[in-house]
Amino acid sequence: NWVPPVDKTRGRGPKKRVVAKGVFDEHPEFFPMTADGERKPDTWNMGVCGTAEGLPAYLAGRLASKMAGKPRDAHALFAIGQGDGVQGCHCPNCRRLVREQGSEAAPPIDMFNRTLSIVTEEYPRVQIITFCYFNSLEAPKKMTVHENLWINVVSSARSKNAAGDQMGPIRDNPAN
């Protein structure tokens, strides 16, 4: 529930998440741009705008607040991942980074790298674990991953229908 910032989850699916009060009003640039060139608070399933300048500092602040009162060398692992079916942000900066790196994973990895660069100044053992699957399986061509960023490969297939990782056919799935 970190990206984008949400207050709570009610059930499952995109319509069940509630965007943190005021975040969209204060920071619409954190939210992904649709292919139509709009940013909307209900686009959480598209992830975030990984190139939004203020987003890494915002996330680092949230991580630091969770660490408040703990020793500087305390270890903490925060799971911050994309939702199922995430589509990339269509803003010019994200699209440029995707083209340069040849990967939809480039904007979120860049964002997490920048977030960790900030928060590890105060808490060097804070780590983020995120996920890659479907559109984000291809590794960026030249990007280095922060040493405190763990990337968990969730699926080895690029198809959202037949993920390829199941033990057998999924009942009633037309992609079997």
mmCIF file of the C-alpha atoms, coordinates in Angstrom:
data_MODEL
# 
_entry.id   MODEL 
# 
loop_
_atom_site.group_PDB 
_atom_site.id 
_atom_site.type_symbol 
_atom_site.label_atom_id 
_atom_site.label_alt_id 
_atom_site.label_comp_id 
_atom_site.label_asym_id 
_atom_site.label_entity_id 
_atom_site.label_seq_id 
_atom_site.pdbx_PDB_ins_code 
_atom_site.Cartn_x 
_atom_site.Cartn_y 
_atom_site.Cartn_z 
_atom_site.occupancy 
_atom_site.B_iso_or_equiv 
_atom_site.pdbx_formal_charge 
_atom_site.auth_seq_id 
_atom_site.auth_comp_id 
_atom_site.auth_asym_id 
_atom_site.auth_atom_id 
_atom_site.pdbx_PDB_model_num 
ATOM 1   C CA . ASN A 1 1   ? 0.000   0.000   0.000   1.00 0.00 ? 1   ASN A CA 1 
ATOM 2   C CA . TRP A 1 2   ? 2.934   2.329   -0.514  1.00 0.00 ? 2   TRP A CA 1 
ATOM 3   C CA . VAL A 1 3   ? 2.821   3.030   -4.215  1.00 0.00 ? 3   VAL A CA 1 
ATOM 4   C CA . PRO A 1 4   ? 0.732   4.979   -4.851  1.00 0.00 ? 4   PRO A CA 1 
ATOM 5   C CA . PRO A 1 5   ? 0.082   6.102   -1.293  1.00 0.00 ? 5   PRO A CA 1 
ATOM 6   C CA . VAL A 1 6   ? -3.180  4.630   -0.058  1.00 0.00 ? 6   VAL A CA 1 
ATOM 7   C CA . ASP A 1 7   ? -4.975  4.854   3.256   1.00 0.00 ? 7   ASP A CA 1 
ATOM 8   C CA . LYS A 1 8   ? -6.379  1.355   3.280   1.00 0.00 ? 8   LYS A CA 1 
ATOM 9   C CA . THR A 1 9   ? -7.396  -1.568  1.188   1.00 0.00 ? 9   THR A CA 1 
ATOM 10  C CA . ARG A 1 10  ? -10.989 -2.736  1.125   1.00 0.00 ? 10  ARG A CA 1 
ATOM 11  C CA . GLY A 1 11  ? -11.222 -6.138  -0.482  1.00 0.00 ? 11  GLY A CA 1 
ATOM 12  C CA . ARG A 1 12  ? -9.293  -6.819  -3.679  1.00 0.00 ? 12  ARG A CA 1 
ATOM 13  C CA . GLY A 1 13  ? -8.889  -5.100  -7.012  1.00 0.00 ? 13  GLY A CA 1 
ATOM 14  C CA . PRO A 1 14  ? -8.320  -1.561  -8.253  1.00 0.00 ? 14  PRO A CA 1 
ATOM 15  C CA . LYS A 1 15  ? -11.686 -0.201  -7.173  1.00 0.00 ? 15  LYS A CA 1 
ATOM 16  C CA . LYS A 1 16  ? -11.109 -1.343  -3.598  1.00 0.00 ? 16  LYS A CA 1 
ATOM 17  C CA . ARG A 1 17  ? -8.074  0.826   -2.823  1.00 0.00 ? 17  ARG A CA 1 
ATOM 18  C CA . VAL A 1 18  ? -8.543  4.281   -1.378  1.00 0.00 ? 18  VAL A CA 1 
ATOM 19  C CA . VAL A 1 19  ? -5.949  6.867   -2.391  1.00 0.00 ? 19  VAL A CA 1 
ATOM 20  C CA . ALA A 1 20  ? -4.456  8.609   0.642   1.00 0.00 ? 20  ALA A CA 1 
ATOM 21  C CA . LYS A 1 21  ? -6.422  11.726  1.422   1.00 0.00 ? 21  LYS A CA 1 
ATOM 22  C CA . GLY A 1 22  ? -4.972  14.788  -0.231  1.00 0.00 ? 22  GLY A CA 1 
ATOM 23  C CA . VAL A 1 23  ? -2.077  13.057  -1.995  1.00 0.00 ? 23  VAL A CA 1 
ATOM 24  C CA . PHE A 1 24  ? -3.520  13.419  -5.480  1.00 0.00 ? 24  PHE A CA 1 
ATOM 25  C CA . ASP A 1 25  ? -4.572  17.002  -4.768  1.00 0.00 ? 25  ASP A CA 1 
ATOM 26  C CA . GLU A 1 26  ? -1.076  17.894  -3.522  1.00 0.00 ? 26  GLU A CA 1 
ATOM 27  C CA . HIS A 1 27  ? 0.992   15.697  -5.851  1.00 0.00 ? 27  HIS A CA 1 
ATOM 28  C CA . PRO A 1 28  ? -0.825  14.733  -9.047  1.00 0.00 ? 28  PRO A CA 1 
ATOM 29  C CA . GLU A 1 29  ? 2.614   14.301  -10.654 1.00 0.00 ? 29  GLU A CA 1 
ATOM 30  C CA . PHE A 1 30  ? 3.146   11.149  -8.520  1.00 0.00 ? 30  PHE A CA 1 
ATOM 31  C CA . PHE A 1 31  ? 0.344   9.415   -10.394 1.00 0.00 ? 31  PHE A CA 1 
ATOM 32  C CA . PRO A 1 32  ? 0.927   7.854   -13.807 1.00 0.00 ? 32  PRO A CA 1 
ATOM 33  C CA . MET A 1 33  ? -0.025  9.633   -16.972 1.00 0.00 ? 33  MET A CA 1 
ATOM 34  C CA . THR A 1 34  ? -2.471  7.668   -19.071 1.00 0.00 ? 34  THR A CA 1 
ATOM 35  C CA . ALA A 1 35  ? -2.038  7.198   -22.817 1.00 0.00 ? 35  ALA A CA 1 
ATOM 36  C CA . ASP A 1 36  ? -4.554  10.068  -23.160 1.00 0.00 ? 36  ASP A CA 1 
ATOM 37  C CA . GLY A 1 37  ? -2.162  12.410  -21.340 1.00 0.00 ? 37  GLY A CA 1 
ATOM 38  C CA . GLU A 1 38  ? -4.156  12.631  -18.094 1.00 0.00 ? 38  GLU A CA 1 
ATOM 39  C CA . ARG A 1 39  ? -3.257  11.926  -14.476 1.00 0.00 ? 39  ARG A CA 1 
ATOM 40  C CA . LYS A 1 40  ? -6.117  10.571  -12.382 1.00 0.00 ? 40  LYS A CA 1 
ATOM 41  C CA . PRO A 1 41  ? -6.340  9.340   -8.778  1.00 0.00 ? 41  PRO A CA 1 
ATOM 42  C CA . ASP A 1 42  ? -7.935  6.053   -9.854  1.00 0.00 ? 42  ASP A CA 1 
ATOM 43  C CA . THR A 1 43  ? -5.007  4.907   -12.010 1.00 0.00 ? 43  THR A CA 1 
ATOM 44  C CA . TRP A 1 44  ? -3.233  3.001   -9.203  1.00 0.00 ? 44  TRP A CA 1 
ATOM 45  C CA . ASN A 1 45  ? -3.110  -0.142  -11.346 1.00 0.00 ? 45  ASN A CA 1 
ATOM 46  C CA . MET A 1 46  ? -0.722  1.722   -13.634 1.00 0.00 ? 46  MET A CA 1 
ATOM 47  C CA . GLY A 1 47  ? 1.789   2.108   -10.800 1.00 0.00 ? 47  GLY A CA 1 
ATOM 48  C CA . VAL A 1 48  ? 3.239   5.577   -10.384 1.00 0.00 ? 48  VAL A CA 1 
ATOM 49  C CA . CYS A 1 49  ? 5.207   8.074   -12.398 1.00 0.00 ? 49  CYS A CA 1 
ATOM 50  C CA . GLY A 1 50  ? 8.674   6.685   -11.701 1.00 0.00 ? 50  GLY A CA 1 
ATOM 51  C CA . THR A 1 51  ? 10.346  9.850   -12.920 1.00 0.00 ? 51  THR A CA 1 
ATOM 52  C CA . ALA A 1 52  ? 8.330   12.251  -10.735 1.00 0.00 ? 52  ALA A CA 1 
ATOM 53  C CA . GLU A 1 53  ? 10.962  14.418  -9.058  1.00 0.00 ? 53  GLU A CA 1 
ATOM 54  C CA . GLY A 1 54  ? 9.400   14.622  -5.597  1.00 0.00 ? 54  GLY A CA 1 
ATOM 55  C CA . LEU A 1 55  ? 8.211   11.023  -5.288  1.00 0.00 ? 55  LEU A CA 1 
ATOM 56  C CA . PRO A 1 56  ? 11.490  9.471   -4.041  1.00 0.00 ? 56  PRO A CA 1 
ATOM 57  C CA . ALA A 1 57  ? 11.763  12.078  -1.255  1.00 0.00 ? 57  ALA A CA 1 
ATOM 58  C CA . TYR A 1 58  ? 8.110   11.498  -0.356  1.00 0.00 ? 58  TYR A CA 1 
ATOM 59  C CA . LEU A 1 59  ? 8.605   7.720   -0.150  1.00 0.00 ? 59  LEU A CA 1 
ATOM 60  C CA . ALA A 1 60  ? 11.903  8.122   1.730   1.00 0.00 ? 60  ALA A CA 1 
ATOM 61  C CA . GLY A 1 61  ? 10.079  10.303  4.250   1.00 0.00 ? 61  GLY A CA 1 
ATOM 62  C CA . ARG A 1 62  ? 7.415   7.647   4.735   1.00 0.00 ? 62  ARG A CA 1 
ATOM 63  C CA . LEU A 1 63  ? 10.100  4.969   5.202   1.00 0.00 ? 63  LEU A CA 1 
ATOM 64  C CA . ALA A 1 64  ? 12.022  7.155   7.659   1.00 0.00 ? 64  ALA A CA 1 
ATOM 65  C CA . SER A 1 65  ? 8.825   7.768   9.647   1.00 0.00 ? 65  SER A CA 1 
ATOM 66  C CA . LYS A 1 66  ? 8.416   3.989   10.001  1.00 0.00 ? 66  LYS A CA 1 
ATOM 67  C CA . MET A 1 67  ? 12.004  3.835   11.286  1.00 0.00 ? 67  MET A CA 1 
ATOM 68  C CA . ALA A 1 68  ? 11.639  6.736   13.740  1.00 0.00 ? 68  ALA A CA 1 
ATOM 69  C CA . GLY A 1 69  ? 12.926  5.863   17.188  1.00 0.00 ? 69  GLY A CA 1 
ATOM 70  C CA . LYS A 1 70  ? 14.889  2.850   15.953  1.00 0.00 ? 70  LYS A CA 1 
ATOM 71  C CA . PRO A 1 71  ? 18.678  2.675   16.028  1.00 0.00 ? 71  PRO A CA 1 
ATOM 72  C CA . ARG A 1 72  ? 20.467  4.003   12.928  1.00 0.00 ? 72  ARG A CA 1 
ATOM 73  C CA . ASP A 1 73  ? 21.719  0.509   12.102  1.00 0.00 ? 73  ASP A CA 1 
ATOM 74  C CA . ALA A 1 74  ? 18.321  -1.195  12.500  1.00 0.00 ? 74  ALA A CA 1 
ATOM 75  C CA . HIS A 1 75  ? 17.449  -3.494  9.636   1.00 0.00 ? 75  HIS A CA 1 
ATOM 76  C CA . ALA A 1 76  ? 14.068  -3.172  7.919   1.00 0.00 ? 76  ALA A CA 1 
ATOM 77  C CA . LEU A 1 77  ? 12.711  -4.652  4.717   1.00 0.00 ? 77  LEU A CA 1 
ATOM 78  C CA . PHE A 1 78  ? 9.772   -2.878  3.101   1.00 0.00 ? 78  PHE A CA 1 
ATOM 79  C CA . ALA A 1 79  ? 7.743   -4.542  0.348   1.00 0.00 ? 79  ALA A CA 1 
ATOM 80  C CA . ILE A 1 80  ? 6.786   -1.919  -2.213  1.00 0.00 ? 80  ILE A CA 1 
ATOM 81  C CA . GLY A 1 81  ? 5.576   -3.453  -5.423  1.00 0.00 ? 81  GLY A CA 1 
ATOM 82  C CA . GLN A 1 82  ? 3.570   -3.065  -8.537  1.00 0.00 ? 82  GLN A CA 1 
ATOM 83  C CA . GLY A 1 83  ? 0.056   -4.425  -8.653  1.00 0.00 ? 83  GLY A CA 1 
ATOM 84  C CA . ASP A 1 84  ? -1.148  -7.126  -10.995 1.00 0.00 ? 84  ASP A CA 1 
ATOM 85  C CA . GLY A 1 85  ? -1.467  -5.898  -14.545 1.00 0.00 ? 85  GLY A CA 1 
ATOM 86  C CA . VAL A 1 86  ? 0.525   -2.715  -14.006 1.00 0.00 ? 86  VAL A CA 1 
ATOM 87  C CA . GLN A 1 87  ? 0.955   -0.592  -17.101 1.00 0.00 ? 87  GLN A CA 1 
ATOM 88  C CA . GLY A 1 88  ? 3.731   1.956   -17.382 1.00 0.00 ? 88  GLY A CA 1 
ATOM 89  C CA . CYS A 1 89  ? 3.338   5.691   -17.012 1.00 0.00 ? 89  CYS A CA 1 
ATOM 90  C CA . HIS A 1 90  ? 2.987   7.454   -20.348 1.00 0.00 ? 90  HIS A CA 1 
ATOM 91  C CA . CYS A 1 91  ? 4.618   10.752  -19.415 1.00 0.00 ? 91  CYS A CA 1 
ATOM 92  C CA . PRO A 1 92  ? 7.443   11.846  -21.735 1.00 0.00 ? 92  PRO A CA 1 
ATOM 93  C CA . ASN A 1 93  ? 10.153  11.270  -19.086 1.00 0.00 ? 93  ASN A CA 1 
ATOM 94  C CA . CYS A 1 94  ? 9.046   7.700   -18.298 1.00 0.00 ? 94  CYS A CA 1 
ATOM 95  C CA . ARG A 1 95  ? 8.665   6.861   -21.995 1.00 0.00 ? 95  ARG A CA 1 
ATOM 96  C CA . ARG A 1 96  ? 12.160  8.267   -22.701 1.00 0.00 ? 96  ARG A CA 1 
ATOM 97  C CA . LEU A 1 97  ? 13.691  6.194   -19.884 1.00 0.00 ? 97  LEU A CA 1 
ATOM 98  C CA . VAL A 1 98  ? 11.898  3.048   -21.107 1.00 0.00 ? 98  VAL A CA 1 
ATOM 99  C CA . ARG A 1 99  ? 13.222  3.639   -24.650 1.00 0.00 ? 99  ARG A CA 1 
ATOM 100 C CA . GLU A 1 100 ? 16.772  4.321   -23.433 1.00 0.00 ? 100 GLU A CA 1 
ATOM 101 C CA . GLN A 1 101 ? 16.859  1.306   -21.115 1.00 0.00 ? 101 GLN A CA 1 
ATOM 102 C CA . GLY A 1 102 ? 14.694  -1.036  -23.205 1.00 0.00 ? 102 GLY A CA 1 
ATOM 103 C CA . SER A 1 103 ? 12.575  -1.933  -20.185 1.00 0.00 ? 103 SER A CA 1 
ATOM 104 C CA . GLU A 1 104 ? 9.332   -0.975  -18.434 1.00 0.00 ? 104 GLU A CA 1 
ATOM 105 C CA . ALA A 1 105 ? 11.211  -1.764  -15.211 1.00 0.00 ? 105 ALA A CA 1 
ATOM 106 C CA . ALA A 1 106 ? 13.501  1.255   -15.663 1.00 0.00 ? 106 ALA A CA 1 
ATOM 107 C CA . PRO A 1 107 ? 11.226  4.001   -14.202 1.00 0.00 ? 107 PRO A CA 1 
ATOM 108 C CA . PRO A 1 108 ? 10.313  2.104   -10.992 1.00 0.00 ? 108 PRO A CA 1 
ATOM 109 C CA . ILE A 1 109 ? 13.891  0.898   -10.470 1.00 0.00 ? 109 ILE A CA 1 
ATOM 110 C CA . ASP A 1 110 ? 15.154  4.455   -10.953 1.00 0.00 ? 110 ASP A CA 1 
ATOM 111 C CA . MET A 1 111 ? 12.556  5.700   -8.459  1.00 0.00 ? 111 MET A CA 1 
ATOM 112 C CA . PHE A 1 112 ? 13.510  3.036   -5.882  1.00 0.00 ? 112 PHE A CA 1 
ATOM 113 C CA . ASN A 1 113 ? 17.213  3.750   -6.409  1.00 0.00 ? 113 ASN A CA 1 
ATOM 114 C CA . ARG A 1 114 ? 16.602  7.454   -5.719  1.00 0.00 ? 114 ARG A CA 1 
ATOM 115 C CA . THR A 1 115 ? 14.386  6.655   -2.714  1.00 0.00 ? 115 THR A CA 1 
ATOM 116 C CA . LEU A 1 116 ? 17.029  4.382   -1.190  1.00 0.00 ? 116 LEU A CA 1 
ATOM 117 C CA . SER A 1 117 ? 19.787  6.916   -1.831  1.00 0.00 ? 117 SER A CA 1 
ATOM 118 C CA . ILE A 1 118 ? 17.866  9.342   0.366   1.00 0.00 ? 118 ILE A CA 1 
ATOM 119 C CA . VAL A 1 119 ? 16.660  7.062   3.180   1.00 0.00 ? 119 VAL A CA 1 
ATOM 120 C CA . THR A 1 120 ? 19.921  5.105   3.566   1.00 0.00 ? 120 THR A CA 1 
ATOM 121 C CA . GLU A 1 121 ? 21.756  8.293   4.487   1.00 0.00 ? 121 GLU A CA 1 
ATOM 122 C CA . GLU A 1 122 ? 19.899  8.111   7.809   1.00 0.00 ? 122 GLU A CA 1 
ATOM 123 C CA . TYR A 1 123 ? 19.092  4.385   7.956   1.00 0.00 ? 123 TYR A CA 1 
ATOM 124 C CA . PRO A 1 124 ? 21.724  2.473   5.932   1.00 0.00 ? 124 PRO A CA 1 
ATOM 125 C CA . ARG A 1 125 ? 20.109  -0.934  6.451   1.00 0.00 ? 125 ARG A CA 1 
ATOM 126 C CA . VAL A 1 126 ? 16.662  -0.075  5.093   1.00 0.00 ? 126 VAL A CA 1 
ATOM 127 C CA . GLN A 1 127 ? 15.869  -2.295  2.129   1.00 0.00 ? 127 GLN A CA 1 
ATOM 128 C CA . ILE A 1 128 ? 13.067  -2.352  -0.399  1.00 0.00 ? 128 ILE A CA 1 
ATOM 129 C CA . ILE A 1 129 ? 11.780  -5.478  -2.066  1.00 0.00 ? 129 ILE A CA 1 
ATOM 130 C CA . THR A 1 130 ? 9.753   -5.046  -5.225  1.00 0.00 ? 130 THR A CA 1 
ATOM 131 C CA . PHE A 1 131 ? 8.460   -7.332  -7.925  1.00 0.00 ? 131 PHE A CA 1 
ATOM 132 C CA . CYS A 1 132 ? 8.898   -7.774  -11.642 1.00 0.00 ? 132 CYS A CA 1 
ATOM 133 C CA . TYR A 1 133 ? 6.645   -9.702  -13.937 1.00 0.00 ? 133 TYR A CA 1 
ATOM 134 C CA . PHE A 1 134 ? 4.910   -9.419  -17.268 1.00 0.00 ? 134 PHE A CA 1 
ATOM 135 C CA . ASN A 1 135 ? 5.878   -5.983  -18.662 1.00 0.00 ? 135 ASN A CA 1 
ATOM 136 C CA . SER A 1 136 ? 8.764   -5.421  -16.256 1.00 0.00 ? 136 SER A CA 1 
ATOM 137 C CA . LEU A 1 137 ? 10.651  -8.711  -16.683 1.00 0.00 ? 137 LEU A CA 1 
ATOM 138 C CA . GLU A 1 138 ? 13.209  -7.289  -19.098 1.00 0.00 ? 138 GLU A CA 1 
ATOM 139 C CA . ALA A 1 139 ? 16.136  -5.834  -17.142 1.00 0.00 ? 139 ALA A CA 1 
ATOM 140 C CA . PRO A 1 140 ? 17.202  -2.264  -17.959 1.00 0.00 ? 140 PRO A CA 1 
ATOM 141 C CA . LYS A 1 141 ? 20.201  -2.196  -20.317 1.00 0.00 ? 141 LYS A CA 1 
ATOM 142 C CA . LYS A 1 142 ? 22.582  0.037   -18.352 1.00 0.00 ? 142 LYS A CA 1 
ATOM 143 C CA . MET A 1 143 ? 20.955  0.779   -15.014 1.00 0.00 ? 143 MET A CA 1 
ATOM 144 C CA . THR A 1 144 ? 22.616  -0.314  -11.794 1.00 0.00 ? 144 THR A CA 1 
ATOM 145 C CA . VAL A 1 145 ? 20.353  -1.422  -8.964  1.00 0.00 ? 145 VAL A CA 1 
ATOM 146 C CA . HIS A 1 146 ? 20.902  0.053   -5.482  1.00 0.00 ? 146 HIS A CA 1 
ATOM 147 C CA . GLU A 1 147 ? 22.489  -2.524  -3.182  1.00 0.00 ? 147 GLU A CA 1 
ATOM 148 C CA . ASN A 1 148 ? 19.478  -2.308  -0.842  1.00 0.00 ? 148 ASN A CA 1 
ATOM 149 C CA . LEU A 1 149 ? 16.924  -2.969  -3.573  1.00 0.00 ? 149 LEU A CA 1 
ATOM 150 C CA . TRP A 1 150 ? 15.738  -6.552  -3.936  1.00 0.00 ? 150 TRP A CA 1 
ATOM 151 C CA . ILE A 1 151 ? 13.830  -7.460  -7.076  1.00 0.00 ? 151 ILE A CA 1 
ATOM 152 C CA . ASN A 1 152 ? 11.666  -10.545 -6.837  1.00 0.00 ? 152 ASN A CA 1 
ATOM 153 C CA . VAL A 1 153 ? 10.820  -12.229 -10.155 1.00 0.00 ? 153 VAL A CA 1 
ATOM 154 C CA . VAL A 1 154 ? 7.190   -13.248 -9.754  1.00 0.00 ? 154 VAL A CA 1 
ATOM 155 C CA . SER A 1 155 ? 6.541   -14.749 -13.179 1.00 0.00 ? 155 SER A CA 1 
ATOM 156 C CA . SER A 1 156 ? 8.797   -15.876 -15.966 1.00 0.00 ? 156 SER A CA 1 
ATOM 157 C CA . ALA A 1 157 ? 6.257   -15.182 -18.707 1.00 0.00 ? 157 ALA A CA 1 
ATOM 158 C CA . ARG A 1 158 ? 5.328   -11.948 -20.418 1.00 0.00 ? 158 ARG A CA 1 
ATOM 159 C CA . SER A 1 159 ? 1.750   -13.028 -21.117 1.00 0.00 ? 159 SER A CA 1 
ATOM 160 C CA . LYS A 1 160 ? -0.882  -11.948 -18.611 1.00 0.00 ? 160 LYS A CA 1 
ATOM 161 C CA . ASN A 1 161 ? -2.998  -14.953 -19.655 1.00 0.00 ? 161 ASN A CA 1 
ATOM 162 C CA . ALA A 1 162 ? -0.761  -17.998 -19.439 1.00 0.00 ? 162 ALA A CA 1 
ATOM 163 C CA . ALA A 1 163 ? 1.806   -16.958 -16.847 1.00 0.00 ? 163 ALA A CA 1 
ATOM 164 C CA . GLY A 1 164 ? 3.729   -20.182 -17.407 1.00 0.00 ? 164 GLY A CA 1 
ATOM 165 C CA . ASP A 1 165 ? 4.521   -20.687 -13.758 1.00 0.00 ? 165 ASP A CA 1 
ATOM 166 C CA . GLN A 1 166 ? 1.514   -22.760 -12.770 1.00 0.00 ? 166 GLN A CA 1 
ATOM 167 C CA . MET A 1 167 ? 1.781   -26.451 -11.977 1.00 0.00 ? 167 MET A CA 1 
ATOM 168 C CA . GLY A 1 168 ? -0.939  -27.199 -14.513 1.00 0.00 ? 168 GLY A CA 1 
ATOM 169 C CA . PRO A 1 169 ? -3.829  -25.685 -16.450 1.00 0.00 ? 169 PRO A CA 1 
ATOM 170 C CA . ILE A 1 170 ? -6.023  -23.175 -14.654 1.00 0.00 ? 170 ILE A CA 1 
ATOM 171 C CA . ARG A 1 171 ? -9.678  -24.247 -14.702 1.00 0.00 ? 171 ARG A CA 1 
ATOM 172 C CA . ASP A 1 172 ? -11.768 -22.091 -17.035 1.00 0.00 ? 172 ASP A CA 1 
ATOM 173 C CA . ASN A 1 173 ? -8.783  -20.058 -18.290 1.00 0.00 ? 173 ASN A CA 1 
ATOM 174 C CA . PRO A 1 174 ? -9.132  -19.665 -22.074 1.00 0.00 ? 174 PRO A CA 1 
ATOM 175 C CA . ALA A 1 175 ? -5.335  -19.236 -22.406 1.00 0.00 ? 175 ALA A CA 1 
ATOM 176 C CA . ASN A 1 176 ? -4.615  -22.872 -21.398 1.00 0.00 ? 176 ASN A CA 1 
# 
